[in-house]
């Protein structure tokens, strides 16, 4: 009989968002009259159409695929050179950051890469994650066998949890003990907090001191409004020796349905063998990509390239302004409802404290049942997420204003 990967059996109940979908489906089946007025502010999926520059580029690319001389079959697994160059130039070198074209690896999603990166890291690493946290960081380590079993609070053995609370601005602080791998997300999902330069400097110094690796998820960097806040970990001296950065076109360019992202693996980044020998990670990630991935489609990569044209940059800016306008509306709506709200200033998420005496799932059920609005319960992001819930600003302005109105009408 074939044996299964028993690490999957350690996973807690359902992954957060499928559980939300299940509850919403049940609600709609039981109350079909309310289904028509349902507004979804739970999962962070975009709602607005793709930028016009992207549509134009895709039409052109599709036409090219219909002509023998311009048809494309298998492309390079790491991404076409012209896309890697435009990414490195616009996102890094124009900002004074040292990132080479071939340190860019184009993929079908930063979520995928955050999990796949574990393929090139050892199974004996001590892993540190923030709490609350994007569930993918935890679950992929569980699947890979890097954790023990979960306790009653949902915390897994062998993971180091870094509490994120109002007292530290929801930005994790370096632990007192050495760890080997650290997940940082800034702007943060779910709290909407953004690490300052000083905070990132502290993390880079910690990583260099302990020869640790920072896995830096910057999927929401386009939403940073404050010019003093870093967009990339590589703005910090020394980060090329200790950090991998994940970026995505899902939220800035609306690519959640197209699937395109990229990961930066510096050639100067090293890790150790069990025998203590230092080895570069860049060739390992390159080999992993060539072996387990066939690359993003030509049409989608041309679409991503269009985001870097002058027209594309303006249209991305308009999308970001739209969603951040929603964030302002929703944050103010939560406050007018008498709720304590965080985030929503440099990220498209509002992190709201639950009313006293209510759990985050109780708040979820109340807002769904009485306001017909879907939010995300904080406990789904970790034990320190209990006592909070997340509202996503990815929606139409009309819906954002309606959600704000409904929240204010609820009796807390």
C-alpha positions as CSV (number, residue, x, y, z in Angstrom):
1,X,0.0,0.0,0.0
2,X,1.3,3.5,-0.9
3,X,2.2,5.7,2.1
4,X,1.0,9.3,2.4
5,X,2.7,12.4,3.7
6,X,1.5,12.2,7.3
7,X,2.5,15.9,7.8
8,X,-0.7,16.8,6.1
9,X,-2.6,15.1,8.9
10,X,-1.1,17.6,11.4
11,X,-2.9,20.5,9.6
12,X,-5.6,22.2,11.6
13,X,-9.3,21.9,10.4
14,X,-9.7,23.8,7.1
15,X,-7.5,26.4,5.5
16,X,-9.0,29.7,6.6
17,X,-10.5,30.9,3.3
18,X,-12.2,27.6,2.3
19,X,-13.8,27.6,5.8
20,X,-15.1,31.1,5.2
21,X,-16.4,30.0,1.8
22,X,-18.2,27.1,3.4
23,X,-19.9,29.3,6.0
24,X,-20.9,31.8,3.4
25,X,-22.3,29.0,1.1
26,X,-24.3,27.7,4.1
27,X,-25.6,31.1,4.9
28,X,-26.7,31.8,1.3
29,X,-28.5,28.4,1.1
30,X,-30.4,29.0,4.4
31,X,-31.2,32.7,3.6
32,X,-31.5,33.0,-0.1
33,X,-33.2,36.4,0.3
34,X,-30.0,37.8,1.8
35,X,-27.7,36.3,-0.7
36,X,-28.4,39.0,-3.3
37,X,-27.2,41.8,-1.0
38,X,-24.1,40.0,0.2
39,X,-20.9,42.1,0.0
40,X,-17.5,40.3,0.2
41,X,-14.7,42.0,2.1
42,X,-13.0,38.8,3.2
43,X,-10.5,37.3,0.8
44,X,-8.1,39.8,-0.7
45,X,-9.2,39.4,-4.3
46,X,-9.3,42.4,-6.6
47,X,-12.5,43.5,-8.2
48,X,-11.6,46.2,-10.8
49,X,-10.9,45.4,-14.5
50,X,-7.4,44.9,-15.8
51,X,-5.5,48.1,-16.9
52,X,-6.1,49.0,-20.5
53,X,-2.3,48.7,-21.2
54,X,-2.5,45.1,-20.1
55,X,-5.5,44.3,-22.3
56,X,-3.8,45.8,-25.3
57,X,-0.6,43.9,-24.7
58,X,-2.4,40.6,-24.3
59,X,-4.4,41.1,-27.5
60,X,-1.1,41.7,-29.3
61,X,0.5,38.7,-27.7
62,X,-2.4,36.5,-28.6
63,X,-2.2,37.6,-32.3
64,X,1.5,36.8,-32.2
65,X,0.6,33.3,-31.0
66,X,-1.5,32.9,-34.1
67,X,1.4,33.4,-36.6
68,X,4.1,30.9,-37.2
69,X,7.0,33.4,-37.2
70,X,6.0,34.9,-33.8
71,X,4.5,31.8,-32.1
72,X,6.0,30.9,-28.8
73,X,6.2,27.4,-27.3
74,X,8.0,26.6,-24.1
75,X,9.6,29.7,-22.7
76,X,12.5,30.0,-20.2
77,X,11.3,28.6,-16.8
78,X,12.9,31.6,-15.0
79,X,11.0,34.1,-17.2
80,X,11.7,35.8,-20.5
81,X,14.8,38.0,-20.4
82,X,12.9,41.1,-21.5
83,X,10.5,40.9,-18.5
84,X,13.3,40.1,-16.0
85,X,15.2,43.1,-17.3
86,X,12.2,45.5,-17.0
87,X,11.5,44.3,-13.5
88,X,15.0,44.7,-12.2
89,X,15.4,48.1,-13.9
90,X,12.1,49.6,-12.7
91,X,11.6,48.1,-9.3
92,X,15.2,48.1,-8.2
93,X,18.0,49.7,-10.2
94,X,16.0,52.9,-10.8
95,X,15.7,53.1,-7.0
96,X,19.4,52.7,-6.5
97,X,19.2,49.0,-5.5
98,X,21.6,46.4,-6.8
99,X,19.5,43.6,-8.4
100,X,20.7,41.8,-11.5
101,X,18.3,40.7,-14.3
102,X,19.1,37.0,-13.6
103,X,18.3,37.4,-9.9
104,X,14.7,37.8,-10.9
105,X,12.6,34.6,-11.2
106,X,9.2,35.1,-12.8
107,X,6.5,32.8,-11.3
108,X,2.7,32.3,-11.2
109,X,2.3,33.8,-7.7
110,X,4.1,34.9,-4.6
111,X,1.9,32.5,-2.6
112,X,3.3,29.7,-4.6
113,X,6.9,30.8,-4.2
114,X,6.5,31.4,-0.4
115,X,5.8,27.7,-0.2
116,X,8.1,26.4,-2.9
117,X,11.1,28.2,-1.4
118,X,11.1,25.4,1.3
119,X,12.3,23.0,-1.4
120,X,15.8,24.5,-1.2
121,X,16.0,25.0,2.6
122,X,16.8,22.2,5.0
123,X,14.4,20.4,7.3
124,X,16.2,21.2,10.5
125,X,15.9,25.0,10.3
126,X,14.3,26.8,13.2
127,X,11.5,28.9,11.6
128,X,10.2,32.2,13.0
129,X,6.8,33.6,11.9
130,X,4.8,36.6,13.1
131,X,1.5,36.0,14.9
132,X,-1.0,36.9,13.5
133,X,0.4,35.6,10.2
134,X,-0.6,34.8,6.6
135,X,-1.6,31.1,7.0
136,X,0.4,30.0,4.0
137,X,3.7,30.5,5.8
138,X,2.6,28.1,8.6
139,X,0.8,25.5,6.6
140,X,3.5,25.0,4.0
141,X,6.1,24.4,6.8
142,X,3.7,21.9,8.3
143,X,3.3,20.1,5.0
144,X,7.1,20.0,4.6
145,X,7.6,18.4,8.0
146,X,9.3,21.4,9.6
147,X,7.0,21.5,12.6
148,X,5.6,19.5,15.4
149,X,1.9,19.0,16.1
150,X,-0.4,21.9,17.0
151,X,-1.6,22.6,20.5
152,X,-5.1,23.7,21.5
153,X,-4.3,27.3,20.4
154,X,-3.3,26.1,17.0
155,X,0.4,26.8,17.6
156,X,2.8,24.2,16.1
157,X,5.8,22.8,17.9
158,X,9.2,23.8,16.6
159,X,7.9,27.1,15.2
160,X,9.0,30.3,16.9
161,X,6.0,32.7,17.1
162,X,6.7,36.5,17.2
163,X,3.7,38.3,18.7
164,X,2.3,41.3,16.8
165,X,0.1,43.5,19.0
166,X,-0.9,47.1,19.3
167,X,2.0,47.7,21.7
168,X,4.6,47.0,18.9
169,X,2.5,48.4,16.1
170,X,1.9,44.9,14.8
171,X,5.5,44.6,13.6
172,X,7.4,41.6,14.9
173,X,10.6,42.2,16.9
174,X,13.7,40.0,16.6
175,X,13.6,37.2,19.1
176,X,16.1,36.9,21.9
177,X,17.3,33.5,20.7
178,X,18.8,32.6,17.3
179,X,16.5,31.3,14.5
180,X,17.5,30.2,11.0
181,X,14.6,31.4,8.8
182,X,12.3,34.4,9.4
183,X,9.1,35.3,7.5
184,X,8.4,39.0,7.3
185,X,5.5,40.5,5.4
186,X,5.4,44.3,4.9
187,X,2.9,45.8,4.2
188,X,1.5,43.1,6.4
189,X,-1.3,40.8,5.7
190,X,-3.5,40.7,7.7
191,X,-2.8,43.7,10.0
192,X,-1.9,46.4,7.4
193,X,1.2,47.4,9.4
194,X,4.3,48.4,7.6
195,X,7.9,48.0,8.9
196,X,9.9,51.2,9.2
197,X,13.5,51.5,8.0
198,X,14.8,51.2,11.6
199,X,12.8,48.0,12.2
200,X,14.0,46.4,9.0
201,X,17.6,47.4,9.8
202,X,17.2,45.6,13.1
203,X,16.1,42.5,11.3
204,X,18.9,42.6,8.8
205,X,21.4,43.0,11.5
206,X,19.9,40.1,13.4
207,X,19.9,37.9,10.3
208,X,23.6,38.7,9.5
209,X,24.6,38.1,13.1
210,X,22.9,34.7,13.3
211,X,23.4,33.7,9.6
212,X,19.7,33.5,9.2
213,X,17.6,34.1,6.1
214,X,14.7,36.5,5.8
215,X,11.9,35.6,3.5
216,X,10.5,39.0,2.8
217,X,6.9,39.1,1.3
218,X,6.4,42.5,-0.3
219,X,3.3,41.6,-2.3
220,X,1.6,44.9,-1.2
221,X,4.5,47.3,-1.5
222,X,2.7,49.4,-4.2
223,X,0.2,50.4,-1.5
224,X,2.8,52.2,0.7
225,X,1.8,55.9,0.8
226,X,4.4,57.2,3.2
227,X,7.6,58.0,1.3
228,X,9.7,57.3,4.5
229,X,8.7,53.6,4.5
230,X,10.8,51.0,2.6
231,X,9.3,49.2,-0.4
232,X,12.0,46.6,-0.5
233,X,14.2,44.7,2.0
234,X,17.1,45.5,-0.3
235,X,16.9,49.2,0.7
236,X,18.7,48.0,3.9
237,X,22.5,47.6,3.6
238,X,23.4,43.9,4.0
239,X,20.1,42.5,2.9
240,X,21.5,41.0,-0.2
241,X,23.5,38.7,2.1
242,X,20.5,37.5,4.1
243,X,17.1,38.0,2.3
244,X,14.9,36.7,-0.4
245,X,12.1,39.0,-1.6
246,X,8.7,38.0,-3.0
247,X,6.7,40.3,-5.2
248,X,3.4,40.0,-7.0
249,X,1.4,41.6,-9.8
250,X,-1.9,40.3,-8.3
251,X,-2.8,43.3,-6.2
252,X,-1.1,46.2,-8.0
253,X,-2.0,45.2,-11.5
254,X,-5.1,43.1,-10.8
255,X,-3.5,39.9,-11.9
256,X,-5.2,37.5,-9.4
257,X,-6.9,35.8,-12.4
258,X,-3.9,36.0,-14.7
259,X,-1.2,34.7,-12.2
260,X,2.2,36.4,-12.4
261,X,4.7,37.3,-9.8
262,X,8.5,37.2,-9.2
263,X,11.0,36.3,-6.5
264,X,14.4,37.8,-6.1
265,X,17.2,35.5,-5.0
266,X,20.6,37.4,-4.7
267,X,23.7,35.5,-5.9
268,X,25.4,36.6,-2.7
269,X,22.9,34.8,-0.5
270,X,24.4,31.7,1.2
271,X,23.2,28.8,3.3
272,X,25.1,26.0,5.1
273,X,25.2,22.3,4.5
274,X,25.0,20.0,7.5
275,X,28.8,19.8,7.3
276,X,29.1,23.6,7.7
277,X,30.0,24.4,4.1
278,X,28.5,27.6,2.7
279,X,26.6,27.3,-0.6
280,X,24.8,29.9,-2.7
281,X,21.0,29.5,-2.9
282,X,20.7,31.2,-6.4
283,X,21.7,28.1,-8.4
284,X,19.5,25.9,-6.2
285,X,16.5,28.0,-6.9
286,X,17.4,28.1,-10.5
287,X,17.6,24.4,-10.7
288,X,14.3,24.0,-8.7
289,X,12.6,26.4,-11.2
290,X,13.9,24.5,-14.2
291,X,12.9,21.1,-12.8
292,X,9.5,21.8,-11.2
293,X,8.1,24.7,-13.2
294,X,7.4,25.3,-16.9
295,X,7.2,29.0,-16.6
296,X,4.5,31.7,-16.9
297,X,2.7,31.9,-20.3
298,X,4.1,34.2,-22.9
299,X,0.8,36.1,-23.1
300,X,0.7,36.8,-19.4
301,X,4.4,37.8,-19.3
302,X,3.7,40.4,-22.0
303,X,0.8,41.6,-19.9
304,X,3.1,42.0,-16.9
305,X,5.7,43.9,-19.0
306,X,2.9,46.4,-20.0
307,X,2.6,47.4,-16.3
308,X,6.0,49.1,-16.6
309,X,5.1,51.3,-19.6
310,X,4.3,54.9,-18.8
311,X,0.6,54.2,-19.5
312,X,0.7,51.0,-17.4
313,X,2.3,52.8,-14.5
314,X,-0.4,55.5,-14.5
315,X,-3.1,52.9,-14.6
316,X,-1.6,50.9,-11.8
317,X,-1.4,54.1,-9.8
318,X,-5.1,54.7,-10.4
319,X,-5.9,51.2,-9.2
320,X,-3.9,51.6,-6.0
321,X,-5.6,55.0,-5.4
322,X,-9.0,53.4,-5.9
323,X,-8.4,50.6,-3.4
324,X,-6.7,52.9,-0.9
325,X,-9.7,55.3,-1.2
326,X,-11.9,52.3,-0.2
327,X,-9.6,51.7,2.8
328,X,-10.1,55.2,4.0
329,X,-13.9,54.8,3.7
330,X,-13.9,51.4,5.5
331,X,-11.5,52.5,8.3
332,X,-13.7,55.6,9.0
333,X,-16.8,53.4,8.9
334,X,-15.4,51.0,11.5
335,X,-14.5,54.0,13.7
336,X,-17.9,55.5,13.3
337,X,-19.3,52.1,14.4
338,X,-17.4,52.5,17.6
339,X,-14.7,50.0,16.7
340,X,-11.0,50.4,17.1
341,X,-9.4,50.2,13.7
342,X,-5.7,49.8,12.6
343,X,-4.1,49.7,9.2
344,X,-5.7,50.9,6.0
345,X,-3.1,53.8,5.6
346,X,-0.3,52.0,3.8
347,X,-2.0,48.8,3.0
348,X,-5.5,47.7,1.6
349,X,-6.5,46.0,4.8
350,X,-8.2,47.3,8.0
351,X,-7.5,45.4,11.2
352,X,-10.3,45.9,13.6
353,X,-10.6,45.0,17.3
354,X,-13.6,42.9,18.1
355,X,-16.1,44.2,20.7
356,X,-15.4,43.1,24.2
357,X,-16.7,39.7,25.0
358,X,-16.9,38.5,21.3
359,X,-14.6,36.1,19.5
360,X,-13.6,36.8,16.0
361,X,-15.7,34.0,14.6
362,X,-18.7,35.3,16.6
363,X,-18.1,38.7,15.0
364,X,-17.9,37.0,11.6
365,X,-21.2,35.3,12.1
366,X,-22.8,38.5,13.4
367,X,-21.6,40.7,10.5
368,X,-22.6,38.0,7.9
369,X,-26.0,37.4,9.4
370,X,-27.0,40.9,10.3
371,X,-25.1,43.1,7.8
372,X,-24.7,40.5,5.0
373,X,-21.0,41.4,4.8
374,X,-18.1,38.9,4.7
375,X,-15.0,39.8,6.7
376,X,-12.1,37.6,7.9
377,X,-11.9,36.5,11.5
378,X,-8.5,37.2,13.1
379,X,-8.2,33.8,14.7
380,X,-7.7,32.3,11.3
381,X,-4.4,34.1,11.2
382,X,-3.0,32.7,14.5
383,X,-3.7,32.9,18.2
384,X,-2.7,36.5,18.5
385,X,-5.2,37.3,15.8
386,X,-8.0,36.4,18.1
387,X,-9.8,39.6,19.3
388,X,-9.5,41.2,15.8
389,X,-11.0,40.8,12.3
390,X,-9.8,42.0,8.9
391,X,-11.8,44.0,6.3
392,X,-10.5,44.0,2.7
393,X,-10.6,47.2,0.7
394,X,-10.6,45.3,-2.6
395,X,-14.1,46.2,-3.8
396,X,-16.0,48.9,-5.7
397,X,-16.4,52.3,-4.0
398,X,-20.1,51.8,-3.9
399,X,-19.7,48.6,-2.0
400,X,-17.1,50.1,0.4
401,X,-19.5,52.9,1.2
402,X,-22.3,50.5,1.7
403,X,-20.3,48.3,4.0
404,X,-19.3,51.3,6.1
405,X,-23.0,52.3,6.4
406,X,-24.0,48.8,7.5
407,X,-21.3,48.5,10.1
408,X,-22.4,51.8,11.6
409,X,-26.0,50.5,11.8
410,X,-25.1,47.3,13.7
411,X,-25.9,47.1,17.4
412,X,-22.7,46.2,19.2
